[in-house]
Amino acid sequence: MKCTNQMPWLTLLLVAALAGCKGEGTLLDVYPMEPIVNPEVRALIKDNRIVHARLASRNQIIGITEKGGFATADRFKSFAFEPYTWPGGQGVMGFGNGIIVHATAEGASFVLRYSVDNGATWLRYGGTIIGEDDLRQGAVQVLKPVIGVGRLIWLLCQQDIGQGGRALVYRVDLESRSAMLCWSKADAVASDIDFSDAETGWLLCADRAGRAGDARMLKTTDGGLTWAEVAVLEGLTDPSIAVVDANQLLVYDRAGYAFHSADGGLSYTPVTIGEGMACQAVSAQTVYALLADGLAKSTDGGRTWLTLHAEASGVYVTGNAMHFYSERQGIVYGSDRLFVTDDGGENWEVLVYPYDYVFE
């Protein structure tokens, strides 16, 4: 079932219902299937949350809420909504290349499901991922799925074994319905994994008995089948990887410590970005960082950074995620807000926000 607010009679109904309400009424009061709203009539999100959103083109925004999926080609002047139940309350999610992956615990193992229609329907991976001998050692938890081209998925996992544990990487091919354990390290704690293409990727882990803050960087050039340690970074707590291209990458943590590599992860230079960051590379030159108190931008692959003055209608641009379609077009969003820029973060427009005064 699909609903849309493009029909003239519904538009008239909305205007009549919302006139003079100062934003207190919402589209949900008139047509409860619609979670995303039209700021031109001061209808706001109510009793719902944005889970994931992305720019599919300059104006087209596609996303998921807890109550269904939405799409708009004109920035919410009109939009379509398909109601469905979102399964992501538990477990971990991965988004990319037209696929959503959801892994949830099931006994000592996990269930892997995936969707190719924006979360409306889900398929369960029916093959064996973890062998029985491996499961006897302890429960395996998925920390992060990475989705590659051709329906290839890498799963970064952690296994508890008594007082210790090990880090693991499984490679799952949805096309051939095959899976394999391609890397494991005893007495290790996994942090993050990311790939630049189907062959080249990096993995961060730490030794349980090692010095606090030391992170080991491993690299693969054969799609995750083999891994080799290439560097050790110091002073990082729960670090993350942001791949810029096959040669450049950033390693950073939420405390604000960050390193840039220009030689495929062999050597690193400290860089200053900001606290509470999440990074996205749009090209080999342009990288954005969503900070705890705003945004930053690099135009030289992550070597140097400039803090952006991100504000829309007197409101600071904030959120917990971002997606840039190009070097200039991007969105920042949270559970109840969404902002868009068309000029590389210099200026912003608010499209969804929980307070009506923004739209006046």
C-alpha positions as CSV (number, residue, x, y, z in Angstrom):
1,M,0.0,0.0,0.0
2,K,1.4,3.4,-1.0
3,C,0.0,6.8,0.2
4,T,0.8,10.2,-1.3
5,N,-0.2,13.8,-0.5
6,Q,0.0,14.9,-4.1
7,M,-3.8,14.7,-4.7
8,P,-5.5,18.1,-4.8
9,W,-8.4,17.1,-2.5
10,L,-6.0,15.9,0.2
11,T,-4.0,19.1,-0.1
12,L,-7.1,21.2,0.5
13,L,-8.1,19.0,3.4
14,L,-4.6,19.5,4.9
15,V,-4.7,23.2,4.6
16,A,-8.1,23.4,6.1
17,A,-7.3,21.2,9.0
18,L,-4.0,22.9,9.8
19,A,-5.0,26.5,9.3
20,G,-4.5,28.6,12.4
21,C,-3.1,25.7,14.5
22,K,0.4,27.2,14.8
23,G,2.0,23.9,14.0
24,E,0.4,22.0,16.9
25,G,-1.6,19.8,14.5
26,T,0.2,17.6,12.1
27,L,-0.4,15.6,9.0
28,L,-0.8,12.6,11.2
29,D,-3.9,14.1,12.8
30,V,-5.6,14.1,9.4
31,Y,-4.0,11.0,7.7
32,P,-2.2,8.9,10.3
33,M,-0.3,6.9,7.6
34,E,2.0,9.8,6.9
35,P,5.1,10.2,9.1
36,I,7.1,12.7,7.1
37,V,5.6,16.1,6.7
38,N,5.3,19.2,4.5
39,P,6.9,22.3,6.1
40,E,4.9,24.6,3.9
41,V,1.8,23.8,5.9
42,R,3.7,23.5,9.2
43,A,3.1,19.8,9.6
44,L,5.7,18.2,11.7
45,I,6.9,14.7,12.5
46,K,4.8,13.3,15.4
47,D,5.0,9.9,17.1
48,N,7.6,8.6,14.7
49,R,11.4,8.7,14.1
50,I,13.7,8.9,11.1
51,V,15.9,5.8,11.1
52,H,17.9,6.3,7.8
53,A,17.9,8.8,4.9
54,R,20.0,9.4,1.8
55,L,20.1,11.7,-1.2
56,A,19.4,9.7,-4.3
57,S,19.8,12.8,-6.5
58,R,20.0,16.6,-6.0
59,N,16.4,16.8,-4.7
60,Q,15.3,13.2,-4.2
61,I,15.4,12.0,-0.6
62,I,14.7,8.4,0.2
63,G,14.5,7.2,3.8
64,I,13.1,4.9,6.5
65,T,11.2,5.7,9.6
66,E,10.1,3.4,12.4
67,K,6.7,3.1,10.7
68,G,7.6,2.8,7.1
69,G,9.6,4.1,4.1
70,F,9.3,7.5,2.4
71,A,10.5,9.1,-0.8
72,T,10.3,12.7,-2.0
73,A,11.5,14.2,-5.3
74,D,10.8,17.9,-4.4
75,R,12.0,18.1,-0.8
76,F,8.7,17.2,0.9
77,K,6.4,19.5,-1.1
78,S,5.0,16.1,-2.1
79,F,6.1,12.7,-1.0
80,A,5.1,9.0,-1.0
81,F,5.0,6.8,2.1
82,E,4.7,3.0,2.4
83,P,3.8,1.8,5.9
84,Y,5.6,-1.2,7.3
85,T,7.1,-2.4,10.5
86,W,10.8,-1.6,11.0
87,P,12.8,-4.5,12.5
88,G,15.9,-2.6,13.5
89,G,15.1,-2.1,17.2
90,Q,17.7,-4.8,18.1
91,G,20.8,-6.0,16.4
92,V,23.0,-4.0,14.0
93,M,22.2,-2.5,10.6
94,G,24.2,-1.9,7.4
95,F,23.2,0.2,4.4
96,G,24.7,0.4,1.0
97,N,24.6,-0.5,-2.7
98,G,20.8,-0.8,-2.7
99,I,20.8,-3.3,0.2
100,I,20.0,-3.1,3.9
101,V,21.4,-5.8,6.2
102,H,20.1,-6.6,9.6
103,A,21.9,-9.0,12.0
104,T,20.3,-10.1,15.3
105,A,21.4,-12.5,17.9
106,E,19.9,-16.0,18.0
107,G,21.3,-18.3,20.7
108,A,25.0,-18.4,20.3
109,S,24.8,-17.3,16.7
110,F,22.9,-14.7,14.8
111,V,20.3,-14.3,12.0
112,L,21.2,-12.4,8.9
113,R,18.4,-10.7,7.0
114,Y,18.5,-8.3,4.1
115,S,16.2,-6.1,2.1
116,V,16.4,-4.8,-1.4
117,D,13.3,-2.6,-1.3
118,N,14.1,0.0,1.3
119,G,13.0,-2.2,4.2
120,A,9.5,-3.0,3.0
121,T,10.2,-6.8,2.8
122,W,13.0,-8.9,4.2
123,L,14.8,-12.1,3.1
124,R,16.6,-14.4,5.5
125,Y,20.0,-15.7,4.6
126,G,19.5,-19.5,4.8
127,G,23.1,-20.7,4.4
128,T,25.5,-21.6,7.2
129,I,27.8,-18.8,8.3
130,I,29.3,-20.1,11.5
131,G,30.4,-23.7,11.7
132,E,29.4,-25.8,14.6
133,D,32.9,-26.2,15.8
134,D,33.3,-22.5,16.0
135,L,30.1,-22.0,17.9
136,R,31.2,-24.5,20.6
137,Q,33.9,-22.0,21.6
138,G,31.4,-19.3,22.5
139,A,28.7,-16.9,21.3
140,V,29.4,-14.8,18.2
141,Q,28.1,-11.2,17.9
142,V,28.1,-9.1,14.7
143,L,29.6,-5.7,15.4
144,K,29.4,-4.2,11.9
145,P,28.3,-5.3,8.4
146,V,29.9,-3.8,5.3
147,I,28.0,-4.1,2.0
148,G,30.0,-4.3,-1.2
149,V,29.0,-4.4,-4.8
150,G,27.5,-7.6,-6.2
151,R,25.7,-8.4,-3.0
152,L,28.9,-9.2,-1.1
153,I,28.9,-8.6,2.6
154,W,31.6,-8.6,5.2
155,L,30.7,-9.2,8.9
156,L,33.0,-7.9,11.6
157,C,32.3,-10.0,14.7
158,Q,33.4,-10.6,18.2
159,Q,33.3,-14.0,20.0
160,D,33.4,-14.5,23.8
161,I,35.5,-17.4,24.9
162,G,35.6,-17.7,28.6
163,Q,37.6,-14.8,30.0
164,G,39.0,-14.0,26.6
165,G,37.7,-13.8,23.1
166,R,38.6,-13.4,19.5
167,A,37.8,-11.0,16.6
168,L,36.5,-12.5,13.4
169,V,35.5,-11.5,9.8
170,Y,33.0,-13.5,7.8
171,R,32.5,-13.0,4.1
172,V,28.9,-13.7,2.8
173,D,28.0,-13.8,-0.8
174,L,24.2,-13.3,-1.2
175,E,24.4,-14.1,-4.9
176,S,26.0,-17.5,-4.6
177,R,24.6,-18.1,-1.1
178,S,28.0,-19.0,0.3
179,A,29.8,-17.8,3.4
180,M,33.3,-18.3,4.9
181,L,35.4,-17.3,7.9
182,C,38.2,-15.4,6.3
183,W,40.0,-14.0,9.3
184,S,40.2,-14.4,13.1
185,K,42.6,-13.3,15.8
186,A,42.7,-14.8,19.3
187,D,42.7,-12.5,22.4
188,A,41.7,-9.5,20.2
189,V,38.9,-6.9,20.3
190,A,37.5,-5.7,17.0
191,S,36.9,-2.0,16.4
192,D,36.0,-1.3,12.8
193,I,36.2,-2.5,9.2
194,D,35.7,-0.7,5.8
195,F,36.5,-1.3,2.1
196,S,37.3,1.1,-0.8
197,D,36.2,-1.5,-3.4
198,A,35.5,-5.2,-3.7
199,E,39.2,-6.1,-3.1
200,T,40.8,-3.5,-0.8
201,G,39.8,-3.0,2.8
202,W,41.1,-2.2,6.3
203,L,40.4,-3.6,9.7
204,L,41.1,-2.2,13.2
205,C,41.5,-4.3,16.3
206,A,43.3,-4.3,19.7
207,D,45.1,-6.9,21.7
208,R,43.3,-7.7,25.0
209,A,46.6,-7.8,26.8
210,G,48.2,-4.9,24.9
211,R,48.7,-1.3,25.9
212,A,45.5,0.7,26.2
213,G,44.9,3.0,23.2
214,D,46.9,0.9,20.8
215,A,45.0,0.0,17.6
216,R,46.3,-2.5,15.0
217,M,45.6,-1.8,11.4
218,L,45.2,-4.7,9.0
219,K,44.8,-4.6,5.3
220,T,43.4,-6.9,2.6
221,T,43.9,-6.7,-1.2
222,D,41.9,-9.8,-2.1
223,G,38.4,-9.1,-0.9
224,G,39.1,-10.1,2.7
225,L,40.4,-13.6,2.1
226,T,43.8,-12.7,3.6
227,W,44.8,-9.9,5.9
228,A,48.2,-8.5,6.9
229,E,49.1,-6.1,9.7
230,V,50.4,-2.8,8.3
231,A,50.6,-0.4,11.2
232,V,49.9,0.3,14.9
233,L,48.3,3.5,16.0
234,E,48.5,4.9,19.5
235,G,46.2,6.9,21.7
236,L,42.9,5.9,20.2
237,T,39.8,4.8,22.1
238,D,37.2,2.7,20.1
239,P,38.5,4.0,16.7
240,S,36.7,4.1,13.4
241,I,37.8,4.0,9.8
242,A,36.7,6.3,7.0
243,V,38.0,5.3,3.6
244,V,38.7,8.1,1.2
245,D,40.0,6.1,-1.7
246,A,42.3,3.1,-2.4
247,N,45.3,5.0,-0.9
248,Q,43.8,7.5,1.5
249,L,42.0,6.8,4.8
250,L,41.2,8.4,8.1
251,V,41.3,6.8,11.5
252,Y,39.6,8.6,14.3
253,D,37.7,8.3,17.6
254,R,34.9,10.3,19.3
255,A,37.4,12.1,21.6
256,G,38.7,14.0,18.6
257,Y,42.0,12.1,17.9
258,A,42.5,11.5,14.2
259,F,45.1,10.3,11.7
260,H,45.4,10.5,7.9
261,S,47.2,8.0,5.7
262,A,48.1,8.7,2.1
263,D,49.9,5.4,1.4
264,G,47.2,2.8,1.9
265,G,47.5,2.6,5.7
266,L,51.2,2.1,6.1
267,S,52.0,5.5,7.7
268,Y,49.9,8.2,9.4
269,T,49.9,11.9,10.1
270,P,47.9,13.4,13.0
271,V,45.1,15.7,11.9
272,T,42.7,18.0,13.8
273,I,39.0,17.6,13.0
274,G,36.8,17.8,16.2
275,E,35.0,15.8,18.8
276,G,32.2,13.3,18.2
277,M,32.8,12.8,14.5
278,A,31.5,10.6,11.8
279,C,33.2,11.0,8.4
280,Q,32.1,10.5,4.8
281,A,34.4,10.9,1.8
282,V,32.5,12.2,-1.3
283,S,35.6,12.1,-3.6
284,A,39.3,11.8,-3.3
285,Q,39.5,15.4,-2.3
286,T,36.2,16.2,-0.4
287,V,35.5,14.7,3.0
288,Y,32.8,15.8,5.5
289,A,32.8,15.2,9.2
290,L,29.7,15.4,11.4
291,L,30.8,16.7,14.8
292,A,29.2,16.9,18.2
293,D,28.7,20.6,17.7
294,G,28.5,21.1,13.9
295,L,30.3,20.0,10.8
296,A,33.8,20.2,9.3
297,K,35.0,19.8,5.7
298,S,38.3,18.9,4.0
299,T,39.1,19.6,0.4
300,D,42.4,17.8,0.3
301,G,41.4,14.3,1.1
302,G,41.4,14.7,4.9
303,R,44.8,16.3,5.5
304,T,43.4,19.7,6.7
305,W,40.0,20.7,7.9
306,L,37.7,23.7,8.1
307,T,34.8,24.0,10.6
308,L,31.6,25.0,8.8
309,H,29.1,27.6,10.1
310,A,26.1,25.3,9.7
311,E,22.8,27.1,10.4
312,A,19.4,27.1,8.9
313,S,16.7,29.7,9.8
314,G,18.4,30.5,13.0
315,V,18.8,26.8,14.0
316,Y,22.1,25.0,14.2
317,V,22.4,22.1,11.9
318,T,22.5,19.0,14.1
319,G,21.9,15.3,13.8
320,N,23.3,11.9,14.2
321,A,24.0,11.0,10.6
322,M,24.7,12.6,7.2
323,H,24.7,11.6,3.5
324,F,26.3,13.6,0.8
325,Y,25.3,12.8,-2.8
326,S,28.0,15.0,-4.3
327,E,30.7,17.4,-3.2
328,R,28.0,20.1,-2.9
329,Q,24.7,18.3,-2.2
330,G,24.1,16.6,1.2
331,I,21.8,16.1,4.1
332,V,22.2,16.0,7.9
333,Y,19.5,14.3,9.9
334,G,18.4,13.0,13.3
335,S,15.3,11.2,14.4
336,D,13.1,14.3,14.2
337,R,15.0,16.7,11.9
338,L,16.5,16.9,8.4
339,F,18.7,19.6,6.8
340,V,19.9,20.0,3.2
341,T,22.8,21.9,1.6
342,D,23.3,22.6,-2.1
343,D,26.6,24.5,-1.9
344,G,29.0,22.2,0.0
345,G,27.8,23.2,3.5
346,E,28.0,27.0,3.2
347,N,24.3,27.4,3.4
348,W,21.6,25.1,4.7
349,E,17.8,24.7,4.5
350,V,15.7,22.9,7.1
351,L,13.2,20.5,5.7
352,V,11.9,18.7,8.8
353,Y,12.1,20.0,12.3
354,P,10.1,19.4,15.6
355,Y,9.3,23.1,16.1
356,D,7.0,25.2,13.9
357,Y,8.7,28.5,14.4
358,V,11.5,27.5,12.0
359,F,9.0,27.5,9.1
360,E,7.5,30.9,9.8
